[in-house]
C-alpha cells in the first residue's frame, strides 16, 4: 500500500492513532502487509521511526535530502 503524506492535516492525536493502526496491522500479520509511506512532515517521520523500530520484520527508512543532476540524494537510516 502506498500512502503519500497521509496525515498532512491531522493533529498530533490523530497522527499517533494512524501510526498505531498501521503498526497494529503490520504486527499482527508481518508477512502479509507492506506499506510505503511518503511524507515531508518531520513529526510523522520521527514518530514512525520510533514506533516501527521494534516491529517484527523491521522497517526501512530513507531520507531524501536533495537532488542532483544524477538524481535524488538518498540517505538510508538505521
OpenMM code with the backbone's topology and positions (N, CA, C; nanometers):
from openmm import Vec3, app, unit

residues = "UNK UNK UNK UNK UNK UNK UNK UNK UNK UNK UNK UNK UNK UNK UNK UNK UNK UNK UNK UNK UNK UNK UNK UNK UNK UNK UNK UNK UNK UNK UNK UNK UNK UNK UNK UNK UNK UNK UNK UNK UNK UNK UNK UNK UNK UNK UNK UNK UNK UNK UNK UNK UNK UNK UNK UNK UNK UNK UNK UNK UNK UNK UNK UNK UNK UNK UNK UNK UNK UNK UNK UNK UNK UNK UNK UNK UNK UNK".split()
positions = [
    Vec3(0.0848, -0.1155, 0.0000),
    Vec3(0.0000, 0.0000, 0.0000),
    Vec3(0.0901, 0.1228, 0.0000),
    Vec3(0.0620, 0.2171, -0.0861),
    Vec3(0.1375, 0.3416, -0.0932),
    Vec3(0.0524, 0.4540, -0.0364),
    Vec3(0.1065, 0.5241, 0.0614),
    Vec3(0.0378, 0.6374, 0.1230),
    Vec3(0.1267, 0.7594, 0.1091),
    Vec3(0.0793, 0.8609, 0.0394),
    Vec3(0.1579, 0.9813, 0.0155),
    Vec3(0.1104, 1.0919, 0.1088),
    Vec3(0.1948, 1.1244, 0.2065),
    Vec3(0.1667, 1.2269, 0.3071),
    Vec3(0.0265, 1.2122, 0.3667),
    Vec3(-0.0001, 1.0970, 0.4306),
    Vec3(-0.1364, 1.0664, 0.4743),
    Vec3(-0.1884, 1.1486, 0.5912),
    Vec3(-0.1040, 1.2172, 0.6648),
    Vec3(-0.1515, 1.2877, 0.7842),
    Vec3(-0.1260, 1.4379, 0.7790),
    Vec3(-0.1187, 1.4921, 0.6612),
    Vec3(-0.0859, 1.6337, 0.6456),
    Vec3(-0.1707, 1.7248, 0.7331),
    Vec3(-0.2993, 1.6963, 0.7451),
    Vec3(-0.3883, 1.7843, 0.8208),
    Vec3(-0.4354, 1.7232, 0.9518),
    Vec3(-0.3673, 1.6174, 0.9977),
    Vec3(-0.4026, 1.5550, 1.1256),
    Vec3(-0.3405, 1.6318, 1.2409),
    Vec3(-0.4116, 1.6376, 1.3524),
    Vec3(-0.3491, 1.6877, 1.4744),
    Vec3(-0.2636, 1.5751, 1.5324),
    Vec3(-0.1912, 1.6026, 1.6393),
    Vec3(-0.0992, 1.5043, 1.6964),
    Vec3(-0.1682, 1.3751, 1.7383),
    Vec3(-0.2855, 1.3857, 1.7998),
    Vec3(-0.3568, 1.2675, 1.8470),
    Vec3(-0.3968, 1.1771, 1.7301),
    Vec3(-0.4490, 1.2344, 1.6241),
    Vec3(-0.4901, 1.1550, 1.5088),
    Vec3(-0.3703, 1.0988, 1.4326),
    Vec3(-0.2604, 1.1721, 1.4273),
    Vec3(-0.1388, 1.1198, 1.3639),
    Vec3(-0.0882, 0.9984, 1.4424),
    Vec3(-0.0883, 1.0085, 1.5747),
    Vec3(-0.0455, 0.8975, 1.6595),
    Vec3(-0.1370, 0.7762, 1.6399),
    Vec3(-0.2684, 0.7993, 1.6344),
    Vec3(-0.3637, 0.6901, 1.6139),
    Vec3(-0.3427, 0.6241, 1.4778),
    Vec3(-0.3138, 0.7018, 1.3760),
    Vec3(-0.2868, 0.6479, 1.2426),
    Vec3(-0.1640, 0.5569, 1.2452),
    Vec3(-0.0578, 0.6033, 1.3095),
    Vec3(0.0654, 0.5234, 1.3191),
    Vec3(0.0388, 0.3940, 1.3960),
    Vec3(-0.0375, 0.4008, 1.5025),
    Vec3(-0.0711, 0.2810, 1.5796),
    Vec3(-0.1556, 0.1831, 1.4982),
    Vec3(-0.2449, 0.2346, 1.4152),
    Vec3(-0.3252, 0.1486, 1.3283),
    Vec3(-0.2359, 0.0727, 1.2304),
    Vec3(-0.1470, 0.1427, 1.1648),
    Vec3(-0.0555, 0.0786, 1.0686),
    Vec3(0.0347, -0.0212, 1.1412),
    Vec3(0.0863, 0.0186, 1.2565),
    Vec3(0.1740, -0.0709, 1.3336),
    Vec3(0.0990, -0.1959, 1.3776),
    Vec3(-0.0254, -0.1809, 1.4168),
    Vec3(-0.1065, -0.2954, 1.4555),
    Vec3(-0.1297, -0.3916, 1.3400),
    Vec3(-0.1592, -0.3388, 1.2225),
    Vec3(-0.1776, -0.4235, 1.1043),
    Vec3(-0.0511, -0.5015, 1.0716),
    Vec3(0.0603, -0.4322, 1.0733),
    Vec3(0.1882, -0.4963, 1.0404),
    Vec3(0.2272, -0.5976, 1.1473),
    Vec3(0.2029, -0.5666, 1.2722),
    Vec3(0.2435, -0.6548, 1.3824),
    Vec3(0.1628, -0.7837, 1.3874),
    Vec3(0.0349, -0.7784, 1.3526),
    Vec3(-0.0476, -0.8979, 1.3625),
    Vec3(-0.0222, -0.9955, 1.2478),
    Vec3(0.0163, -0.9453, 1.1328),
    Vec3(0.0463, -1.0308, 1.0177),
    Vec3(0.1684, -0.9752, 0.9447),
    Vec3(0.2883, -0.9942, 1.0014),
    Vec3(0.4080, -0.9288, 0.9482),
    Vec3(0.4451, -0.9661, 0.8053),
    Vec3(0.4072, -1.0828, 0.7601),
    Vec3(0.4436, -1.1231, 0.6244),
    Vec3(0.3353, -1.0917, 0.5217),
    Vec3(0.2290, -1.0286, 0.5653),
    Vec3(0.1174, -1.0031, 0.4752),
    Vec3(0.1107, -0.8593, 0.4262),
    Vec3(0.1557, -0.7656, 0.5052),
    Vec3(0.1403, -0.6243, 0.4739),
    Vec3(0.2723, -0.5589, 0.4374),
    Vec3(0.2665, -0.4685, 0.3406),
    Vec3(0.3814, -0.3843, 0.3082),
    Vec3(0.3278, -0.2438, 0.2816),
    Vec3(0.3818, -0.1479, 0.3540),
    Vec3(0.3397, -0.0098, 0.3394),
    Vec3(0.4582, 0.0741, 0.2946),
    Vec3(0.4340, 0.1624, 0.1996),
    Vec3(0.5319, 0.2626, 0.1597),
    Vec3(0.4659, 0.3959, 0.1924),
    Vec3(0.5271, 0.4686, 0.2830),
    Vec3(0.4692, 0.5949, 0.3279),
    Vec3(0.5669, 0.7067, 0.2973),
    Vec3(0.5186, 0.8048, 0.2263),
    Vec3(0.5991, 0.9200, 0.1880),
    Vec3(0.5452, 1.0413, 0.2623),
    Vec3(0.6337, 1.1150, 0.3263),
    Vec3(0.5882, 1.2335, 0.3993),
    Vec3(0.6982, 1.3398, 0.4020),
    Vec3(0.6555, 1.4632, 0.4122),
    Vec3(0.7514, 1.5724, 0.4325),
    Vec3(0.7358, 1.6289, 0.5732),
    Vec3(0.6512, 1.5639, 0.6543),
    Vec3(0.6310, 1.6084, 0.7920),
    Vec3(0.7299, 1.5403, 0.8854),
    Vec3(0.8146, 1.6189, 0.9459),
    Vec3(0.9179, 1.5656, 1.0358),
    Vec3(0.8565, 1.4950, 1.1558),
    Vec3(0.7439, 1.5464, 1.2079),
    Vec3(0.6818, 1.4837, 1.3263),
    Vec3(0.6333, 1.3428, 1.2946),
    Vec3(0.5745, 1.3213, 1.1781),
    Vec3(0.5295, 1.1877, 1.1401),
    Vec3(0.6488, 1.0966, 1.1164),
    Vec3(0.7490, 1.1479, 1.0481),
    Vec3(0.8691, 1.0688, 1.0210),
    Vec3(0.9334, 1.0230, 1.1524),
    Vec3(0.9501, 1.1133, 1.2453),
    Vec3(1.0121, 1.0804, 1.3743),
    Vec3(0.9281, 0.9800, 1.4528),
    Vec3(0.7981, 1.0003, 1.4552),
    Vec3(0.7083, 0.9100, 1.5267),
    Vec3(0.7138, 0.7700, 1.4663),
    Vec3(0.7083, 0.7603, 1.3350),
    Vec3(0.7114, 0.6292, 1.2706),
    Vec3(0.8463, 0.5615, 1.2902),
    Vec3(0.9534, 0.6392, 1.2833),
    Vec3(1.0868, 0.5826, 1.3049),
    Vec3(1.0955, 0.5216, 1.4444),
    Vec3(1.0407, 0.5907, 1.5432),
    Vec3(1.0423, 0.5413, 1.6813),
    Vec3(0.9521, 0.4187, 1.6974),
    Vec3(0.8295, 0.4254, 1.6480),
    Vec3(0.7314, 0.3189, 1.6688),
    Vec3(0.7611, 0.1919, 1.5892),
    Vec3(0.8207, 0.2045, 1.4727),
    Vec3(0.8430, 0.0880, 1.3879),
    Vec3(0.9802, 0.0242, 1.4070),
    Vec3(1.0621, 0.0800, 1.4928),
    Vec3(1.1966, 0.0245, 1.5115),
    Vec3(1.1945, -0.1131, 1.5763),
    Vec3(1.0858, -0.1473, 1.6459),
    Vec3(1.0777, -0.2770, 1.7132),
    Vec3(0.9782, -0.3730, 1.6490),
    Vec3(0.9201, -0.3365, 1.5368),
    Vec3(0.8212, -0.4221, 1.4709),
    Vec3(0.8896, -0.5429, 1.4084),
    Vec3(0.8280, -0.6605, 1.4263),
    Vec3(0.8821, -0.7828, 1.3688),
    Vec3(0.8931, -0.7671, 1.2172),
    Vec3(1.0037, -0.8110, 1.1615),
    Vec3(1.0262, -0.7971, 1.0182),
    Vec3(1.0949, -0.6661, 0.9842),
    Vec3(1.0937, -0.5737, 1.0777),
    Vec3(1.1647, -0.4484, 1.0608),
    Vec3(1.0968, -0.3498, 0.9681),
    Vec3(1.1560, -0.2352, 0.9619),
    Vec3(1.1100, -0.1281, 0.8745),
    Vec3(1.2333, -0.0588, 0.8198),
    Vec3(1.2222, -0.0076, 0.7009),
    Vec3(1.3336, 0.0644, 0.6390),
    Vec3(1.2929, 0.2092, 0.6217),
    Vec3(1.3844, 0.2973, 0.6568),
    Vec3(1.3593, 0.4404, 0.6472),
    Vec3(1.4669, 0.5048, 0.5618),
    Vec3(1.4233, 0.5963, 0.4770),
    Vec3(1.5140, 0.6706, 0.3905),
    Vec3(1.4784, 0.8175, 0.3982),
    Vec3(1.5798, 0.9010, 0.3962),
    Vec3(1.5594, 1.0452, 0.3929),
    Vec3(1.6107, 1.0946, 0.2581),
    Vec3(1.5245, 1.1618, 0.1838),
    Vec3(1.5637, 1.2224, 0.0576),
    Vec3(1.6028, 1.3662, 0.0891),
    Vec3(1.7316, 1.3944, 0.0843),
    Vec3(1.7800, 1.5228, 0.1328),
    Vec3(1.8077, 1.6250, 0.0245),
    Vec3(1.7969, 1.5868, -0.0997),
    Vec3(1.8216, 1.6824, -0.2067),
    Vec3(1.8174, 1.6138, -0.3409),
    Vec3(1.8507, 1.6891, -0.4424),
    Vec3(1.8517, 1.6330, -0.5775),
    Vec3(1.9687, 1.6916, -0.6544),
    Vec3(2.0266, 1.6096, -0.7382),
    Vec3(2.1378, 1.6497, -0.8234),
    Vec3(2.1015, 1.6166, -0.9676),
    Vec3(2.1925, 1.6480, -1.0592),
    Vec3(2.1694, 1.6120, -1.1988),
    Vec3(2.1614, 1.4606, -1.2164),
    Vec3(2.2271, 1.3861, -1.1277),
    Vec3(2.2282, 1.2396, -1.1352),
    Vec3(2.1056, 1.1765, -1.0675),
    Vec3(2.0264, 1.2552, -0.9973),
    Vec3(1.9083, 1.2026, -0.9304),
    Vec3(1.9009, 1.2451, -0.7844),
    Vec3(1.8086, 1.1845, -0.7084),
    Vec3(1.7911, 1.2237, -0.5687),
    Vec3(1.9077, 1.1803, -0.4802),
    Vec3(1.9270, 1.2538, -0.3736),
    Vec3(2.0246, 1.2180, -0.2703),
    Vec3(1.9459, 1.1425, -0.1628),
    Vec3(1.9768, 1.0134, -0.1482),
    Vec3(1.9023, 0.9260, -0.0576),
    Vec3(1.9937, 0.8820, 0.0553),
    Vec3(1.9483, 0.9010, 0.1775),
    Vec3(2.0236, 0.8605, 0.2962),
    Vec3(1.9464, 0.7519, 0.3699),
    Vec3(1.9949, 0.6268, 0.3679),
    Vec3(1.9278, 0.5244, 0.4483),
    Vec3(1.9518, 0.5499, 0.5971),
    Vec3(1.8509, 0.5280, 0.6780),
    Vec3(1.8626, 0.5464, 0.8233),
    Vec3(1.8527, 0.4128, 0.8928),
    Vec3(1.9234, 0.4000, 1.0028),
    Vec3(1.9215, 0.2751, 1.0805),
    Vec3(1.7992, 0.2693, 1.1669),
] * unit.nanometer
topology = app.Topology()
chain = topology.addChain("A")
for resn in residues:
    res = topology.addResidue(resn, chain)
    for name in ("N", "CA", "C"):
        topology.addAtom(name, app.Element.getBySymbol(name[0]), res)
